Amino acid sequence: MATGSCWAWKPIAQDALLARAYHSCDVVRGKLLLFGGLKSGEPKEPPLGDMVAFDPTLLTAETVAPDGGCRRSHHDTAVLADRWLCVVGGWDGARRVSAVCCWDTEQGQWERWAEGPSNDPPVGLSSHTCTKVSEHELRVVGREGGLRTQRRFASVYTLRVNPATKTYWYKEEESRTASRAGHSAMLLRDAGGYQLVVFGGRDSSDCEVAGRWGKGKIHVESIHAPKLTEQLSRLVGSENGSRQAPKGLRHQSCTVVGPFAVAFGGETLTKGRDTVCNELFVYDTRCCPPSWYRFPCSDRGQKRVGHRTCLWNDKLYLVGGFGPDGKTPCPEICVLEITQ
């Protein structure tokens, strides 16, 4: 077990199928679905195209789709109607893409969706974020770019999706953010409704708003996690953390838990060596303005980059990622334990 001041990542299962980084991980029908990613840090190795399901009750992993059709790393995903896993953009082994493909969990097959007539897609996307706003609307934030060039700022796109017609179309918004790659996006409640806050992916600690919606415009069910929410409340109220925002961090994980956002690991841009991190950051939106809290960890073995965290049944799961050397994938699944 990796221990911090009063928190720990407790390993609960290990399987070679889970050993990957820069993948996606989503809860669909009570299981964690891992898709794509990389098996090593070798730059010429193609991304994976398999789908792995982890059962958090049985603690078992199995391949549900072989390594085939849709290969991606550095992509992002959204779950529609607890049925379709919508894969947006990423690196396909040859170039950055903006295309959308979907895995139908009911039919157990891939679907390649078509571009709608008004589609205005980015040239390519990787290390971007894709946040679900409703069953038919996603918000994408990232630097548009081809094989060799990328913009000097991050664009904001509304991505409309229609499972009935299996079509999608992008629309670029007028707003932009500072240039970011490997950042995180948090859909947070505020007094007027919701706002999408992005952080990381550049050498600063700044947060930026990439979208605002009224209370009736967001149609996403929040996951009920009363025990973990109470534990996080006690953690930020303790004297074990410091008020410090993540600075110069990229490819970290981030999950919203009630009024908190929990970020972990990543790669720091502020050092030339030993860049993989193992710190826990908690963003507390109950205060105005919201505050970051940093909780260090002394166990180097729990350093992670390109990993994912996933909230299910009042537990936060840590899945995959490269370890301390930044190139060896971790086969463990862990659960966050707050001991205070």
N, C-alpha and C positions, 0 to 999 in steps of 0.2 A: 504494500500500500504506500502510495506517495503522500506524504504529510506536509501540510503547510502549517500555519500557526494554529488553525482550528478547522481546517477543511482537508479533505482527502479524496483522491480518485481511487476507488476500490475496484480492482479487476473482478469481473464476474464470468467472463468467458474468453476463450482464445480459439481462433480458427484461421488457417492460412487463407481462406476465402476473404477474410476481412482485411488482410494486409494490403493496403493501398493508400494513396494520398491524392489530394486534389480531385476527389470524387464528390458525389452528392449523397445525402442520407436524409430520408423522409419517412414519416410514419404513414402507412397506408393499411387500413383494415387491421390495425393492431400489430403490425410487423414493421420493422425497420428495413427499408429498401435501400441498399447501396448500389449505386450505378457508376460505372466508368472509373476514371482516375488513372494513376500511374503506379507501376510496381517497383520502379527504381528511379533514381535521380539521373539516369543516363539521358542526355538531351535528345538522342535519336530514337529512343524507345517509343513505339506507338502507344497511344492510350488504350485502355481496356474498353470493351463493349459489352461486358457481362452484367447481369443483374443478380444480386445476392439478397436473400431475405433472411433477416435475423429475427427469431422468435424470442421476445424478452421473457416469456413465461417458461418455455422449455429450455432456453439458453442454447439454442441450436441454430446453425447457419446452413443454408442450402442454396444452390444455384437455381434460379427460376427462369433465367434466359441466358443462353450460351453467349460466348464472346463472338459477336457477329455484327450485323447491319450498322448500328449506330455507335460509333466509337467517339468518346469524348473525355477530355480532362479540362480542368479550369472552367467548367460550365456552372450553371445554376439550374434549379428545378423548382417547380410548384406543383402541388397536388390539387386536382380538380375533381369535385364531387366524390371524394374518397375513392376514386376509381382510376383516373388517368394521371400518370406521372409525366408531367410536361417538362421536357429537357430543352433548355434555351441556350443557344450559342455554345461557345467553348472552342477548344483546340481539337481538331480531328486527326492530328498527326502530320498534316501537310499545311494547314492554314487555319486562321481564326474564321469561325463561321457565325452567322446569326440565325440560321435555320432552326425551326422547331420540330422536334419529333416526340412522339408520345408512346408510352407503354400502357396498354389497356390491361389492368390487373384482372378484369372480369373475363376477358377473352384470352389472356395470356399471350399477347402478341404485340409487336411493334406496329405503329401507324405513322406514316409520313404525311404530315399535314401540308396542305397547299397554301400558298400565299394568296391573301385576299386581293381584290382588284385595286384597293387604295393603299396597298402595302408600300411603305417607304422605309426599307430596312437599313440598318447600319451595315457598313462593309464587312465588319467582323467584330466579334466580341470574345474576350477571354478575361478571366479574373474579375468579372463583373458581379452584380447582384440582381436578383429577380425576386420581387416581393409581391405576394398575392394581395390584391385589393378586393376582388370579388371573384365569383366563379367564371367571369368573362373578361376580367381586366387584371393585368399584371403591370408593375412598375419596374423598369430596368434602368440601372445606373452603371455606367462604365465608359471607358475610353474606346471609341470606335477606331478600328485600324485594320490594315491588311497584313500581309506577311512581314513586311519590313518597317512599316511606319504606323504610328498611332498619333491621335490628336493630342494637343497639349492641354486639353481640358477633358472632363468627363461629361458625356451627354446624358440626358434624361429622356427616356422613351416610355410611352404608354403602349403596351402590347395587348391588343384585343385577341381573345381566343374564343372559338366556338366549337365545342366538342360535337355538336349535332351535325355540322357541315364539314368538320375536320379542316378548318381554315384558321389562319392567323394573319394579323397585319400590325405593323409598327407605325407609330406616329411620334416624331421627335418633338419634344416640348421646347418652349422658348427658354426655360431655365436651364442652367448648367451648374456644375460644381467644379471645384479645383480638380486638377488631374489626379486620378486615383486608380489603382489596380491592386487587387487583393484586399479590398476594403470590406466592411460589414455594413448592413443596413438594418435599422430597427424601426418597426412600425409601432409607435407609441401613442397612447392616449394623452390628450391635453384638454384644457378647459373648453376649447371650441370644437373638439372632435378628435382627429388623429393627425399625426405628422410622421413623415418618413425621415429619419435622421441617419446620416452616414458618417462613418469615422474610419480612420486607418487608411492604409494603402498609399501613404505618402509620409514624408518626413516632417510631421507636425502632429499636434494633439487636437487640432480643430475638429469640431463637429459641424456639419452643414445640413440644412433641411432640403430634401429633394422632392417634397410633395406635401400638400396639406389637403385634408378632406373634412367635410362636415360630419356630424355624428351619424347621419342617415346614409352616408355615401360608402361606408366601409361595410362589407358583408363577409367578414371572416370570423369564425368562431374562435374565441380565446380558449386556450387549454386550461382546465381547472387544475391547479396545483397548490392547494392550501398548505400542505405540510412544508413543501420546499419554499414557498413564499414566506412562511413564518420563520424558517431557518435563515433565509437570506436577510430578513429584517433584523434578526438577532445578530447576524454576522456584521452587518454594517453599523450596528449600534455598539459593537464591542470596540475595544481599544487595540485590536490586533491589526487593523488596516490603516493605511494612510490615505489622505485625500489627494489622489494623484491620478490623472488621466493617462491612458495609454498613448505614448508618443512614438512616432516613427515605426509603427507596427503594421505588418501586412500578413495575409494568409492566416489570420487568427480565426477562431470560431466565435459565434455570438448567437445567443438564444434569449428571447424575451420570456420572462417568467413573471406574470402578474405586473406589478409596477416596477419591476427590475429588468435589466438586461445583463446577462452573464457572458463575459468574454474571457477566453482562455488561450494561452500559448501564442503561436505565431512566430514571425521572424522580424527581428529589429533591424531598422535601417541605420541605427546610430553607432553600430560597431562593425569592424571589418572581419572579425572572427568570432566563433562561438555565438552565432546569431540566433539560434533557436531558443525560444523562451518557454517558461513554465509558470508564469504568474497568472493569477486570477484577478479579473477586474469586474466590479459590480457597479452598474449605472443605476442610481436611485432617482426615480422621477417623482417621488412623493414630495420632495422639497422644491422650492422655486428660488433660483434656478436649480435644475437637477445637478447631482454631484457624482463624480467617479470615486470609487474606493479601490485601492490596490492591496492585494494580499499575496505576499511572496511565497515561494515554495523552495525548500532546501534540497529536494530530491531531483538530481539531474536526469534521472531515468524517465521522468515524466515530461520532459521537454517535447513539444509537438509543433509541427507546422504542416499546413495542408490537410488538417483533420476536420472533423465535424462534431458538433454537439446536437443532440436531439432530445426534445422533451416528450415524455410519454408516461402516463399513469403516475404522475407526481414524482417522477425521477428524471434526472438529467444524465443522458448517456454520452460518453466520449468514444468516438468511433474512428479508428484508423489514424492516418497521418504519418509523416516521416518523424523519426526519433531525433535524439540529440545531434547525430551527425548530418542531419538534413537530407539523407538519401536512403535510409533503411526503413521500410514500412513496418508499422506496428500491427500485429495480429490481434491485439486485445480489444475487448469492449469493457469500459469501466463505467461506474456510476459515481456521481458526486455525493460525498458524504460530508455534512457539516456537523461537527462534533460538539459544538458549544451549545 
